[in-house]
């Protein structure tokens, strides 16, 4: 759950600094409206305030302020997803289909999970990208 919340918060904060920020805000507020409708207006206002803070932090070169926003939204999104499995599924969809495409290519993160089980004399080779295996 924490990995999803971190990915969502990172993407959300990244989107807040783009021209597509309103689409990102709309997607996250819609999630809140379904899961916790009473909190949706406050979340909408908080996202607008976060954008203002983020833009000021970037202008000042204040990376700590940007990271603080990621931490804040990670906690909020983690609590929302932990309380409602359907909200967690929807959050994953929002990250993949709505937030990530709004990020500039350099700001997109890819998460790769790899698992392997080997027994006996088995061998596993895993790579998140290119791999070359040769025998000399």
C-alpha positions in Angstrom: 0.0 0.0 0.0 2.8 2.4 0.8 4.5 1.9 -2.6 1.2 2.8 -4.3 0.7 5.9 -2.1 4.3 7.0 -2.8 3.9 6.5 -6.5 0.6 8.4 -6.4 1.9 11.3 -4.3 5.0 11.7 -6.5 3.0 11.7 -9.6 0.4 14.0 -8.2 2.9 16.6 -6.9 4.7 16.3 -10.3 1.5 17.0 -12.1 0.7 20.0 -10.0 3.7 21.8 -11.6 2.4 21.1 -15.2 -0.2 22.7 -17.4 -2.3 19.6 -16.9 -2.6 20.1 -13.2 -6.3 20.8 -13.3 -6.9 17.3 -14.9 -4.8 15.7 -12.2 -6.6 17.6 -9.5 -10.0 16.6 -11.1 -9.1 12.9 -11.0 -7.9 12.9 -7.4 -10.9 14.9 -6.2 -13.2 12.5 -8.1 -11.6 9.7 -6.2 -12.2 11.5 -2.9 -15.9 12.2 -3.9 -16.5 8.5 -4.3 -14.6 7.3 -1.2 -15.1 10.2 1.3 -17.5 12.8 -0.3 -17.5 15.0 2.8 -13.7 15.6 2.4 -13.7 16.3 -1.3 -14.1 20.1 -1.2 -11.3 20.4 1.3 -9.0 18.2 -0.8 -9.8 20.3 -3.9 -8.8 23.5 -2.0 -5.7 21.8 -0.6 -4.5 20.7 -4.0 -4.8 24.3 -5.3 -2.8 25.5 -2.3 -0.2 22.7 -2.8 0.2 23.9 -6.4 0.9 27.4 -5.3 3.4 26.1 -2.7 5.1 23.8 -5.2 5.5 26.5 -7.8 7.0 28.9 -5.2 9.3 26.1 -4.0 10.5 25.3 -7.5 11.1 29.0 -8.2 13.2 29.3 -5.0 15.0 26.0 -5.7 13.6 24.6 -2.4 13.6 20.8 -3.0 12.7 20.1 0.7 9.4 21.9 0.3 8.6 19.8 -2.7 9.5 16.6 -0.9 7.4 17.7 2.1 4.4 18.0 -0.3 5.1 14.4 -1.5 5.2 13.2 2.1 2.0 15.0 3.0 0.0 13.6 0.0 1.5 10.1 0.4 0.1 10.0 3.9 -3.3 11.2 2.8 -3.5 8.8 -0.1 -2.2 5.9 2.0 -4.9 6.4 4.6 -7.6 6.7 1.9 -6.4 3.5 0.1 -6.0 1.6 3.3 -9.5 2.3 4.4 -11.1 1.2 1.1 -9.9 -1.5 -1.2 -11.9 -0.1 -4.1 -10.3 3.3 -3.6 -6.9 1.6 -3.7 -7.8 0.0 -7.1 -9.1 3.3 -8.4 -5.9 5.1 -7.1 -3.7 2.6 -9.1 -5.8 3.3 -12.2 -5.6 7.1 -11.7 -1.8 6.9 -11.4 -1.4 4.7 -14.4 -4.0 6.2 -16.7 -4.5 9.8 -15.6 -1.5 11.2 -13.6 1.5 9.6 -15.2 0.5 10.6 -18.8 0.3 14.2 -17.7 4.0 14.2 -16.5 6.8 15.3 -18.8 8.7 12.2 -20.0 11.6 12.9 -17.6 9.2 12.9 -14.6 7.7 9.5 -15.3 8.7 6.7 -13.0 8.4 3.1 -13.8 8.0 0.5 -11.1 9.1 -3.0 -11.8 8.5 -5.8 -9.3 10.3 -9.1 -9.9 10.0 -12.3 -8.1 11.8 -15.6 -8.7 12.0 -19.0 -7.0 14.9 -21.3 -7.7 15.6 -24.7 -6.4 18.3 -27.3 -7.0 20.7 -26.1 -9.6 18.4 -23.7 -11.2 19.4 -20.2 -12.3 17.4 -17.0 -12.5 18.5 -13.9 -14.4 16.3 -10.8 -13.9 16.7 -7.3 -15.3 14.6 -4.2 -15.3 15.9 -3.4 -18.7 18.6 -4.8 -21.0 20.5 -8.0 -20.0 23.3 -9.9 -21.8 24.3 -13.3 -20.5 27.3 -15.0 -22.1 29.3 -18.0 -21.2 33.0 -17.9 -21.8 
